[in-house]
Amino acid sequence: MKEIRQYDVLILGGGLAGIYTALKLDSNLKIGIYVKDAINKGSSNLAQGGIAGEINSSKEKKDEHYEDTLKAGSYVNDKNAVRILVDEADDALKDLISLGVKFDVDKDGNLIKTLEGGHRSRRILHAGGDDTGNHIMSDLRNTLYQRTNIKVFENEMAIELLHQDGEVKGAIVINHQNEEIYILANKVVLATGGIGAIYQNTTNEKFNCGDGIAMAYRLGLKIKDMEFVQFHPTAFYDDKMGQKFLISEAVRGEGAYLKNIEGERFMEKYTPLKELAPRDIVSQSIYREMYDTFSDHVYLDITYKDSDFVKNRFPTIYKHCLDYGIDITKDLIPVVPVEHFLCGGIEVDLYGRTALKNLYAVGECAFTGVHGANRLASNSLLECVVFGKRVAEDINKTKDQCEKINIILPDMKLAKKKYNFKDIRQETRELMSRYVFIVRTKDGLEMAKKILTKHYKNLLKINVLSRYYYETLNMVTVALIVINQALERKESIGSHFRID
């Protein structure tokens, strides 16, 4: 017999976008949050640098944030969305504080602000020095657990969305015992995060497989601007494949220099903004420098700064590097660009609504248009709260319409077999890292497409009830979307760089 649960609102994802949306929903609504892994994992928890936004600032300062965001995104951003992002940042940041988030303050109790690449002034709030995401999420989870109308389920992965007569009705999830559960809901919010798992090296957790995007794609929803994959310029370099430790943009914001393996600063060769250029420019410059010097990494140098300042400002980074025998107050930090953030995603309007009735998307899986071809540093957490609040506002308007759901449940004939898709996953990551990385060519993209299309067709021939199968299917699905849209956009712009 099928297990069926029902909520007024179903939220898939437990990062900042998912949790903040839940906290802004009416307290009379019955809400279920389903998290693929543990709720204390994910990209929101890993964010180091901070959250951008002008708080208690003039219109002129907000206009500067608006212009910086457009410039970083190569002016292909949705201007209305960017306007909303910067204008509603003040209220969003104050609301985070009211919900218990404790940002760093000086001895007089004033909020401390830092600078990052692409920003013309200090407008980035941080917490725990360089542990912002972890602090924000911990504080919000404490508030979340006090809400009796919200229930959290961990280690339960959504595999398909339920829909009928042109509107979403819920989702099918797999629990940790590999059993399918049918979750019915009047409203569904996708907050499933990014796609880092399709690359060999990423700052993301290994379970970021683009699940929400793939589920939306299977329903025929429009997925947009997937070619704009942002590569963070400075992940900690080591010789292992997989998740990489982030060396925050704020390190350069506080004055660190980039040097090649010969100890020479090089950013001034590529841009007058030097180390404070937007991420696409810095990543591409590092890639060129590594090519020219026959190396596989470069260095960050913050040794000329006061030792106590560095330790107090970047305690997380200091400790991590020390574990590898590197004292960042004395030694250069080896860094390399890796996959970091997806600027595209599921197309939504300014209230997070998709083309399917009652289905919303927010956070990294959503395409709001605010980032354009390259995200401005620390705008990602801001996007989560600004548009999460808007999603909640839209749902709250129709809270009285939540009712029992009538739906004919699909009879999914799924085999419970322990198939091994390791080779497909590995080849997907190798192809994306070789041909769909910082520098791309038509021949390389077409080669990757040919191989992954074969894997995709083979995966569709089998139906296996397992998280491992659906993760693999989702990885190949989103990889092909990235490749196809990269082939369609022939000109180089932002984080999409073609050399043919």
C-alpha positions in Angstrom: 0.0 0.0 0.0 1.3 3.4 -0.9 2.3 5.8 1.9 0.6 9.2 1.4 1.3 12.4 3.2 -0.3 15.8 2.6 0.7 19.4 3.3 -0.5 22.8 2.4 3.0 23.7 1.2 5.8 21.2 0.2 9.3 22.6 0.1 12.1 20.6 -1.5 15.4 21.7 -0.1 16.7 22.8 3.2 19.2 25.6 2.3 18.7 29.3 2.9 16.1 29.6 0.1 14.0 26.7 1.4 14.2 27.5 5.1 13.7 31.3 4.8 10.7 30.7 2.5 9.2 28.4 5.1 9.7 30.9 7.9 7.9 33.6 5.9 4.9 31.5 5.2 1.7 32.0 7.2 1.9 30.1 10.5 -1.5 28.5 9.9 -0.1 26.6 6.8 1.0 23.0 7.3 4.5 22.9 5.8 6.7 19.9 5.0 10.4 20.5 4.2 12.1 17.5 2.5 15.9 17.5 2.4 17.9 15.1 0.3 20.7 14.8 2.8 21.2 16.3 6.2 19.7 19.7 6.8 23.0 21.1 8.1 24.7 20.3 4.8 24.6 22.2 1.4 25.9 25.3 -0.3 24.2 27.8 2.0 26.1 26.3 5.0 29.4 26.5 3.1 29.1 30.2 2.1 32.1 32.0 3.6 32.2 35.6 2.4 28.9 37.1 3.3 25.6 38.4 2.0 25.6 41.6 -0.1 23.1 44.4 0.3 22.8 48.0 1.2 21.3 48.4 4.7 20.3 51.8 6.1 21.8 53.3 2.9 20.8 56.0 0.4 19.2 55.6 -3.0 22.6 56.4 -4.5 24.2 53.4 -2.7 21.4 51.1 -3.9 21.9 52.4 -7.4 25.6 51.6 -7.2 24.7 48.0 -6.1 22.3 47.8 -9.0 25.0 49.0 -11.5 27.7 46.7 -10.0 25.3 43.7 -10.4 24.5 44.5 -14.0 28.2 45.1 -14.9 29.3 41.8 -13.3 26.5 40.0 -15.3 27.6 41.6 -18.6 24.3 43.5 -18.7 22.2 40.5 -19.8 20.5 40.5 -16.4 16.8 41.1 -16.0 16.8 44.7 -14.9 13.5 44.5 -13.1 14.7 41.5 -11.1 18.0 43.3 -10.2 16.1 46.4 -9.1 14.0 44.2 -6.8 17.1 42.5 -5.5 18.9 45.7 -4.4 15.8 47.7 -3.3 14.4 45.0 -1.1 17.8 44.0 0.4 17.5 46.4 3.3 14.2 44.8 4.5 15.5 41.3 3.9 18.7 41.8 5.9 16.9 43.4 8.8 14.4 40.5 8.7 17.3 38.0 8.9 18.5 39.8 12.0 15.0 39.8 13.5 14.9 36.0 12.9 18.0 35.6 15.0 20.9 35.9 12.6 23.9 37.5 14.3 26.1 39.3 11.9 29.6 40.5 12.9 29.7 43.9 14.6 32.5 46.2 15.8 33.1 47.2 19.5 30.4 49.8 19.2 27.8 47.3 17.9 27.9 48.6 14.3 27.6 46.0 11.5 31.0 45.3 9.9 31.0 45.3 6.1 33.6 43.9 3.8 34.5 44.3 0.1 34.6 41.7 -2.6 35.3 41.6 -6.4 33.0 43.6 -8.6 31.7 45.8 -5.7 32.7 49.4 -5.6 32.2 49.8 -1.9 31.9 47.8 1.3 28.4 46.4 1.4 28.8 42.8 2.4 27.8 41.6 5.9 29.5 38.5 7.3 29.2 36.3 10.4 31.9 34.3 12.2 34.5 36.2 10.2 34.6 33.9 7.2 31.9 31.4 8.3 28.8 33.4 7.2 26.6 30.7 5.7 27.1 28.3 8.6 26.2 31.0 11.1 23.1 32.2 9.2 21.8 28.6 8.7 22.4 27.6 12.3 20.6 30.7 13.6 17.7 30.2 11.2 17.4 26.5 12.0 17.1 27.4 15.7 14.1 29.6 14.7 12.7 26.9 12.4 12.6 24.2 15.0 10.3 26.5 17.1 7.6 26.5 14.4 5.1 23.8 15.2 3.5 24.1 11.7 6.7 23.1 9.9 8.0 19.5 9.8 11.5 18.6 8.4 12.3 15.3 6.8 16.0 14.5 6.2 17.5 11.9 3.8 14.3 11.9 1.7 14.9 12.7 -2.0 12.3 13.9 -4.4 12.5 12.0 -7.7 9.4 13.2 -9.6 6.8 15.9 -9.3 3.1 14.9 -9.2 0.9 16.9 -11.5 -2.6 16.8 -13.0 -4.7 19.1 -15.2 -1.9 21.6 -15.6 -1.0 22.1 -12.0 1.5 20.6 -9.5 0.0 18.3 -6.9 3.1 17.2 -4.9 6.0 15.0 -5.4 7.3 11.4 -5.1 10.1 10.9 -2.7 12.4 8.1 -1.7 13.2 7.7 2.0 16.4 6.3 3.5 15.0 2.8 3.3 14.5 3.2 -0.5 10.7 3.2 -0.2 8.6 5.5 -2.3 6.3 8.0 -0.5 3.7 10.2 -2.2 3.7 13.7 -0.9 0.5 15.7 -1.8 0.6 19.5 -1.5 -1.4 22.5 -2.7 1.8 24.4 -3.4 5.3 23.1 -4.1 8.5 25.1 -3.8 11.7 23.8 -5.5 14.8 25.0 -3.5 17.1 22.2 -4.5 20.3 24.1 -5.2 22.9 23.8 -7.9 24.7 21.4 -10.2 28.3 21.0 -8.8 28.2 17.2 -8.9 28.4 17.2 -12.7 32.0 18.5 -12.4 35.1 16.8 -11.1 36.0 19.7 -8.8 33.5 22.0 -7.2 32.9 23.9 -4.0 29.5 22.2 -3.8 28.5 19.1 -1.8 28.7 15.9 -3.8 24.9 15.5 -3.8 24.2 18.8 -5.7 23.0 17.0 -8.9 20.6 19.5 -10.2 17.7 17.4 -9.1 15.0 20.2 -9.1 16.1 21.4 -12.5 16.0 17.9 -14.0 12.5 17.2 -12.5 11.2 20.5 -13.9 12.8 19.7 -17.3 11.0 16.3 -17.4 7.7 18.2 -17.0 8.6 20.4 -20.0 9.3 23.6 -18.0 11.7 26.1 -19.6 15.3 25.9 -18.3 17.2 29.0 -19.2 20.8 30.4 -19.3 22.4 27.1 -18.2 25.6 27.9 -20.1 26.4 30.5 -17.5 28.2 28.3 -15.0 30.3 30.3 -12.6 33.7 29.1 -11.7 35.1 30.4 -8.4 38.7 31.7 -9.0 40.1 30.6 -5.7 39.4 27.2 -4.3 42.1 25.6 -2.2 44.4 23.6 -4.5 45.2 19.9 -3.7 45.6 16.8 -5.9 42.3 15.2 -4.9 39.2 15.2 -7.1 35.8 16.2 -5.6 34.6 18.9 -3.3 37.1 21.7 -2.8 37.5 24.1 0.1 36.6 27.7 -0.8 39.0 30.5 -0.3 36.6 33.3 0.1 36.4 36.2 -2.4 36.7 38.4 0.8 40.4 37.4 1.1 41.0 39.4 -2.1 38.6 42.0 -0.9 40.8 42.5 2.2 43.8 43.0 -0.1 45.3 39.6 -1.0 47.3 39.5 -4.3 47.1 36.8 -6.9 50.6 35.5 -8.0 51.7 32.9 -10.5 54.0 30.0 -9.7 57.0 32.3 -10.4 55.8 34.6 -7.6 54.7 37.4 -9.9 51.4 39.4 -9.7 49.6 39.1 -13.0 46.0 40.4 -12.8 47.0 43.9 -13.9 47.9 42.3 -17.3 44.2 41.4 -17.8 42.2 44.2 -16.2 42.7 47.5 -14.4 40.4 46.1 -11.6 43.2 43.6 -10.8 42.2 41.2 -8.0 38.9 42.9 -7.5 37.5 42.1 -11.0 34.3 40.0 -11.2 34.7 36.3 -10.9 34.4 35.4 -14.6 37.3 37.8 -15.5 39.5 36.5 -12.6 38.9 32.8 -13.4 39.6 33.3 -17.1 42.8 35.3 -16.2 44.0 32.6 -13.9 43.3 29.9 -16.6 45.4 31.9 -19.0 48.2 32.4 -16.5 48.3 28.7 -15.7 48.4 27.9 -19.4 51.3 30.3 -20.0 53.3 29.1 -17.0 52.7 25.4 -17.5 51.1 25.0 -14.1 47.9 23.7 -12.5 47.4 26.4 -9.8 48.4 29.9 -8.8 48.8 31.6 -5.4 47.0 34.0 -3.1 49.2 36.2 -1.0 47.9 38.0 2.1 51.2 37.7 4.1 51.8 41.4 4.1 48.7 42.0 6.2 48.8 42.1 10.0 49.0 38.6 11.3 46.3 39.0 14.0 44.0 40.7 11.6 44.2 37.8 9.1 43.6 35.2 11.9 40.6 37.0 13.3 39.1 37.9 9.9 39.5 34.5 8.3 39.6 32.0 11.2 38.0 29.1 9.1 40.4 29.6 6.2 43.4 30.0 8.5 42.6 26.7 10.3 41.9 24.8 7.1 45.2 25.9 5.5 47.1 25.2 8.7 45.8 21.6 8.6 47.7 21.3 5.2 50.9 22.9 6.7 50.2 26.4 5.3 50.2 29.4 7.6 48.5 32.0 5.5 50.1 34.8 7.6 53.4 33.7 6.3 52.8 31.3 3.3 51.2 31.7 -0.1 47.9 29.9 -0.5 47.7 27.6 -3.6 44.4 28.1 -5.4 42.7 27.1 -8.6 39.3 27.8 -10.3 36.5 25.2 -9.8 32.8 25.0 -10.5 30.9 27.1 -7.9 27.5 28.5 -8.9 24.8 28.2 -11.6 23.5 31.5 -12.9 20.7 29.8 -14.9 17.9 27.5 -13.9 14.2 27.0 -14.0 12.5 30.1 -15.4 10.4 31.9 -12.9 8.6 35.3 -12.7 9.3 38.0 -10.1 7.4 36.0 -7.5 9.1 32.7 -8.1 6.2 31.2 -10.1 7.0 28.7 -12.8 4.8 28.0 -15.8 3.2 25.1 -14.0 0.4 26.3 -11.7 1.3 26.3 -7.9 4.9 25.3 -8.6 7.6 27.7 -7.5 11.4 27.8 -7.6 13.8 29.8 -5.6 17.5 30.0 -4.9 20.2 28.5 -7.1 17.9 26.2 -9.0 15.8 29.1 -10.2 16.4 31.5 -13.0 15.3 34.9 -11.8 17.5 36.8 -14.2 19.4 38.7 -11.4 22.8 37.3 -12.2 23.0 37.6 -15.9 26.1 36.0 -17.4 28.1 36.0 -14.1 27.0 36.5 -10.5 28.3 39.4 -8.5 29.9 38.1 -5.3 27.6 37.5 -2.3 24.4 38.2 -4.3 23.4 34.5 -4.0 22.4 34.5 -0.3 20.6 37.8 -0.9 18.7 36.3 -3.8 17.5 33.5 -1.6 16.0 35.8 1.0 14.6 38.5 -1.3 12.9 36.1 -3.6 12.1 33.6 -0.9 10.1 36.3 0.8 8.3 37.0 -2.5 7.4 33.3 -3.0 6.0 33.2 0.6 4.0 36.4 0.0 2.4 35.0 -3.1 1.5 31.7 -1.4 0.1 33.6 1.6 -2.3 35.4 -0.6 -4.1 32.2 -1.4 -3.6 30.4 1.9 -7.4 30.0 2.4 -7.6 28.0 -0.8 -5.6 25.1 0.5 -7.8 22.0 0.5 -7.7 18.2 0.3 -6.0 17.1 -2.9 -7.7 14.7 -5.3 -5.3 13.0 -7.7 -5.0 9.8 -9.5 -1.6 8.6 -8.3 0.7 7.1 -11.0 1.5 3.4 -11.0 5.2 3.6 -11.2 6.7 0.3 -12.1 10.2 0.7 -10.7 12.6 -2.1 -10.2 14.5 -2.3 -7.0 17.9 -3.3 -8.4 21.3 -2.3 -7.2 22.7 -1.1 -10.6 26.1 0.6 -10.5 26.2 3.9 -12.5 29.7 4.9 -11.2 31.2 4.9 -14.7 28.5 7.1 -16.1 29.0 9.6 -13.3 32.7 9.6 -13.6 32.6 10.1 -17.4 30.0 12.9 -17.0 32.3 14.7 -14.6 35.4 14.2 -16.8 33.6 15.4 -20.0 32.2 18.5 -18.3 35.6 19.4 -16.7 37.4 19.0 -20.0 35.0 20.4 -22.5 32.5 22.5 -20.6 34.8 24.3 -18.2 36.2 27.9 -18.3 37.2 27.7 -22.0 34.9 26.0 -24.5 35.0 25.1 -28.2 32.3 23.8 -30.6 34.2 20.6 -31.2 34.6 19.9 -27.5 31.0 20.6 -26.7 29.7 18.4 -29.5 32.0 15.5 -28.4 30.7 15.8 -24.8 27.1 16.0 -26.1 27.5 12.8 -28.3 28.8 10.7 -25.4 26.3 12.0 -22.8 23.4 11.7 -25.2 24.1 7.9 -25.4 24.2 7.7 -21.6 21.0 9.6 -21.3 19.1 7.3 -23.7 20.4 4.3 -22.0 19.3 5.6 -18.6 15.8 6.3 -19.8 15.4 2.7 -20.9 15.6 1.5 -17.3 13.5 2.5 -14.3 15.1 1.8 -11.0 13.8 2.9 -7.6 16.9 4.3 -6.1 18.4 7.6 -5.2 21.6 6.5 -7.0 19.7 6.0 -10.3 17.8 9.3 -10.1 20.9 11.3 -9.2 22.7 9.8 -12.2 19.8 10.6 -14.5 19.6 14.1 -13.2 23.3 14.7 -13.6 23.3 13.6 -17.2 20.1 15.6 -17.9 21.5 18.9 -16.5 24.9 18.3 -18.1 23.2 18.0 -21.5 21.2 21.1 -20.9 24.3 23.0 -20.1 26.1 21.7 -23.2 23.1 22.4 -25.6 22.7 25.9 -24.4 26.5 26.5 -24.5 26.4 25.4 -28.2 23.5 27.7 -28.9 25.3 30.8 -27.5 28.2 31.2 -29.9 29.5 34.5 -28.6 31.7 34.7 -25.5 30.0 36.6 -22.6 30.5 36.5 -18.9 31.2 33.0 -17.6 30.6 31.5 -21.0 33.9 31.7 -22.9 34.2 30.3 -26.4 37.6 30.3 -28.2 36.2 29.3 -31.6 
